[in-house]
Amino acid sequence: MRTYNSEVRWDVTNKRNIFSRIAYKYLVEKSDNTLIQLFRYFFVGGGAFVVDFSILYLCTEYAHIDYLISAAIAFLAGLTVNFFISIIWVFSKSNINNRAAEFILFGVIGVVGLGLNECIIWLFTEVFHFHYLLSKLFSTGIVFMWNFLARKFFLYRPAEKSKAE
């Protein structure tokens, strides 16, 4: 009789099941590999984007808040979602031992991203006359790369190995 606990079991011992090994490596196993982290961050960013985009739309269309203020509110909600999922799934260890300090630096990076987000949305909406939601789509790719690279470099860079190792 088999007993099951809440952990997901992956068959990584069967060499014929290469898809299980790849899925385990990319989806479950802790990793400092930048490509694996970028892969995961794409999904985390996607989830945060859904929160961000939805709140932007709801605040602007239904609460009648100015689109730039709505964008800031929405961005901060997405930032919070992004932080918690990132520390659980994307980045295995932080360079900062204090969780509050880590969130503050995560937030500072996010505020720079917010500045980029606001400027890009304003530029595409006011200067190029795109709809604010389309402007948000243009902003997303640039801010996504800024957020990932800055967080990877400043917060979650693996410790450098000494040459003696």
N, C-alpha and C positions, 0 to 999 in steps of 0.2 A: 504494500500500500504506500503510495506516495503522499507526502505532505507538502503543502505549498504555503509559502509565506508571501508577504506583500512585495518581495523583490521580483523583478523581471529576470527570468532565467534565459540565458543565451547559450546556444550550443556552439561554443567556439573551439571545442576540441576536435570536431569532425572536420578534417581538412577538405573534404569534398563540399562542404557548405560554406563556400567563400562569401556568399552574400551575408550570412549571419556574422561572420568575422568583420566584414566591412561595416555593416550596420552597427555592430557593437563598438567598433573603434570610433566611428563618427557620431554615434548617438548616446553612448553610455560611458565609455571609459574616459577617465580624467586625462586631459592632454594639454601640453604646452605648445603643441604644433600650431603654428599660425594659420595654416590652411584649414585645419579642422576647426579651430576657433572661429575663423571667418565664416565657414559653412554654418556653424551653429548660430553665430551672431546674425546671420542673414535671417534665420527663422525668428530669433528673439526680436530683432529689429522689425520684422514683419508684424509680429504680434503687437509691439509697441506702436507701430504705424497705424494699425487698425484702431487702437485706443485713441491715438492722437488725431487721426483723420475724422473719426466719428465725433469726438468732442468738439473739434473745430467746426464741423458741419452743424451739430446741434446748437452750440453756443451762438453761432452766427445766424443761422436760419430761424431757430425757434426762440432763443433768448434775446435775439436782436442786439447782440454785443458786436462791436466793431471787429472786423475780421483779424486785425493785428493783435488785439487783446485776446480774442478767442484763440488765435494761434499760439500765444504765450501760455494760456491756461492749458490748452490741449498738449502742448509740447511738454510741460511739466508733468502732466499725468502719464504721458508716454515714457518720460525719463524714469519715473518711479517704477513702472512696470519693467522697463529695460534693466534697471539696476538689480532688482530682486531675481529676475530670471537669469541674468548674466552671472551673478555670483554663485548661483546654484548649478548652472549647466555649462556656461561657456568658458569661464576663466577658472582654472583650478586653484590658484593661490594669488593672493594680493601681496604687493610690496609693502603694504601698510597693515600693521597688526590690529589697529583700532578700527572697528566697524563704523563708528560714527565719523572718524576722520576719513575713512575710505569713501563713505557716502558723500562727504563734503567735497572731496577732490573729484569724485564721479560727477557731482553736481556742478562744480566749476567748469569741468570739461563740457558738461551739458549746457551751461550758460553760454559758453562760446558758441556751441552748436545752435543754441536759441538765437543768438545774435545773427549768425549766418542764415538761419531759417527765416527770421524776420526780414532781413535785408533782401534775400532772394525772393521771398513772397511779395514784398513791397515792389521790388524792381519789376518783376514779371506782371504784377497786377496794375501798378500805376504807370509805368513807363511803356511796357509792351502791350498793355490792355488785355491780358489774359484773365480768365475767371480765376478767382482766388483759390479754388480747389485744384485747378490745373497748375497754378503757380506753386502750390504745395507739393505737387508731384515732382516738379523740377528741383525743388529744394531738398527733397528727401534723399536723393542719391548722393549729393554733395555732403550733406550733414551726416548721413550714414557712414561714409568713409572717414570723415573727420572724427566722429565719435569712436569708431572701432580703432583706428590707428592711434589716436591720443590715449585711449584707455589701455590699449595693449602696451604702448611705450611707457606711459607714466604710472599706471597702476598694476598691471598684470604681467610685466616682463619677467621671464624666468631669471633667476639668479645666474650670473655668468659663472661657468665652471673654471676653476683654477687650472693652470697649465700642468700642474703636478698630477692631476687626475688622469 
